[in-house]
Amino acid sequence: MKRTARQTTNLRITPDEINSAKHDVTWGDDHLGVIFDETPAALSRGGWAAWSPKAESRDGIVGFFPTKEAAAAAIAKTHGIDAVLEEQEERCTPMAGGKVHTMARYLVDEEAWPLCRSGGMDSRGTRYRSTTEPLSCTACLDNAQRRARRAAG
């Protein structure tokens, strides 16, 4: 049976909690494969390596892609899923858990930090990881709504 995704709700790209270069690709409750971020190496073949147990190659490599969304769509295709995947906005959440914030990525050490001041930036040593989970910080939600109203005119 061929499954088709028309929204990003079923096909998800989730950053691994331990390895920041690894992203899991899931369809509902099914784990489809893994994407590895090799962009820091600046390889000409594409910085996002996709792996799936249903890949045609014996080693499971699906291919190398310019974006993680393209890699996820290729992994889904190995499972018979034609996915239309829009880019997911990256956000951040504290490593110890907590609210999800709008993310600012600094060039120094590739650290992710919340744009709002409610993200615990005042406590030194708070570490954040990137996520695509929905915003849960009230300050970030208010700012997003304010930006949307301003853009609407």
C-alpha positions as CSV (number, residue, x, y, z in Angstrom):
1,M,0.0,0.0,0.0
2,K,1.4,3.4,-1.0
3,R,1.0,6.1,1.6
4,T,1.1,9.8,0.7
5,A,1.8,12.8,2.9
6,R,0.4,16.1,2.0
7,Q,1.4,17.8,5.2
8,T,4.3,17.8,7.6
9,T,2.1,16.4,10.4
10,N,2.9,12.7,9.8
11,L,6.5,12.9,8.5
12,R,8.8,14.3,11.2
13,I,12.5,15.1,11.5
14,T,13.5,15.0,15.1
15,P,17.0,15.9,16.4
16,D,18.7,13.2,18.4
17,E,19.0,14.1,22.1
18,I,22.5,12.7,22.4
19,N,24.2,13.2,19.0
20,S,23.5,16.7,17.6
21,A,24.5,15.6,14.1
22,K,21.9,12.8,13.9
23,H,18.2,13.4,13.1
24,D,15.5,10.6,13.2
25,V,12.9,10.5,10.5
26,T,9.5,9.1,11.5
27,W,6.1,8.7,9.9
28,G,3.5,8.7,12.7
29,D,4.9,6.0,15.1
30,D,7.1,4.3,12.5
31,H,10.8,5.0,12.5
32,L,11.9,5.3,8.8
33,G,15.5,6.1,8.9
34,V,18.3,8.5,10.0
35,I,19.8,11.7,8.6
36,F,23.3,12.7,9.5
37,D,24.4,16.4,9.4
38,E,27.7,16.5,7.5
39,T,27.4,20.1,6.5
40,P,30.4,21.3,8.6
41,A,32.7,19.3,6.2
42,A,31.4,21.4,3.2
43,L,31.3,18.4,0.9
44,S,30.3,19.0,-2.7
45,R,28.1,15.8,-2.7
46,G,25.6,17.4,-0.2
47,G,25.8,17.8,3.5
48,W,22.9,15.7,4.6
49,A,23.5,11.9,4.5
50,A,20.3,9.8,4.5
51,W,20.1,6.1,5.7
52,S,17.2,3.7,5.7
53,P,16.9,0.0,6.3
54,K,14.8,-0.2,3.1
55,A,17.4,1.5,0.9
56,E,18.4,-0.4,-2.3
57,S,22.1,-0.4,-1.3
58,R,23.3,-3.1,1.0
59,D,24.7,-0.5,3.5
60,G,21.4,1.3,3.8
61,I,22.7,4.6,2.3
62,V,19.8,6.4,0.5
63,G,22.0,9.2,-0.7
64,F,23.4,12.7,0.0
65,F,21.2,15.8,-0.2
66,P,21.5,19.6,0.0
67,T,18.8,19.9,2.8
68,K,17.6,17.7,5.6
69,E,14.0,18.0,4.2
70,A,15.1,16.5,0.9
71,A,16.9,13.7,2.7
72,A,13.8,13.0,4.8
73,A,11.6,12.9,1.6
74,A,14.1,10.4,0.0
75,I,14.0,8.2,3.2
76,A,10.2,8.2,3.1
77,K,10.2,7.2,-0.6
78,T,12.2,4.0,0.3
79,H,9.1,3.1,2.4
80,G,6.7,3.8,-0.3
81,I,5.7,7.2,1.0
82,D,5.5,10.2,-1.4
83,A,6.1,13.0,1.1
84,V,5.7,16.7,0.5
85,L,7.8,18.1,3.3
86,E,8.1,21.8,3.9
87,E,11.0,23.2,5.8
88,Q,10.5,23.0,9.5
89,E,11.5,26.0,11.6
90,E,14.3,25.2,14.1
91,R,13.7,26.1,17.7
92,C,15.5,25.4,20.9
93,T,14.8,23.8,24.3
94,P,17.0,23.5,27.4
95,M,18.9,20.2,27.6
96,A,17.4,19.6,31.0
97,G,13.9,20.0,29.5
98,G,11.5,22.9,29.6
99,K,9.8,25.3,27.3
100,V,10.5,25.5,23.5
101,H,11.8,28.9,22.3
102,T,12.4,30.7,19.1
103,M,16.1,30.0,18.3
104,A,19.0,32.3,17.6
105,R,22.1,30.5,16.4
106,Y,25.4,32.1,17.1
107,L,28.4,31.5,15.0
108,V,30.6,30.8,18.0
109,D,30.6,27.1,18.8
110,E,27.3,26.6,16.8
111,E,25.4,27.2,20.1
112,A,21.6,27.6,20.0
113,W,20.0,30.1,22.4
114,P,16.5,31.4,22.8
115,L,15.8,34.9,21.3
116,C,13.7,35.8,24.4
117,R,15.0,36.6,27.8
118,S,12.7,34.1,29.5
119,G,14.9,31.2,28.3
120,G,17.2,31.0,31.3
121,M,20.0,32.9,29.6
122,D,20.7,34.6,32.9
123,S,21.8,31.3,34.5
124,R,25.2,30.6,33.1
125,G,25.8,27.1,31.8
126,T,22.3,26.5,30.6
127,R,22.7,24.3,27.4
128,Y,20.2,24.2,24.7
129,R,19.5,21.7,21.9
130,S,17.7,22.4,18.6
131,T,14.2,21.0,18.1
132,T,11.3,21.3,15.7
133,E,8.7,21.0,18.4
134,P,6.0,23.7,18.6
135,L,6.7,26.8,20.6
136,S,5.6,26.6,24.2
137,C,7.3,29.8,25.6
138,T,4.6,32.5,26.1
139,A,7.1,35.3,25.3
140,C,8.1,33.5,22.0
141,L,4.5,32.9,21.1
142,D,3.6,36.5,21.8
143,N,6.5,37.7,19.6
144,A,5.5,35.3,16.8
145,Q,1.9,36.6,16.8
146,R,3.2,40.2,16.9
147,R,5.4,39.6,13.9
148,A,2.6,37.9,12.0
149,R,0.2,40.9,12.7
150,R,2.9,43.3,11.5
151,A,3.5,41.3,8.3
152,A,-0.2,41.1,7.6
153,G,-0.3,44.9,7.6
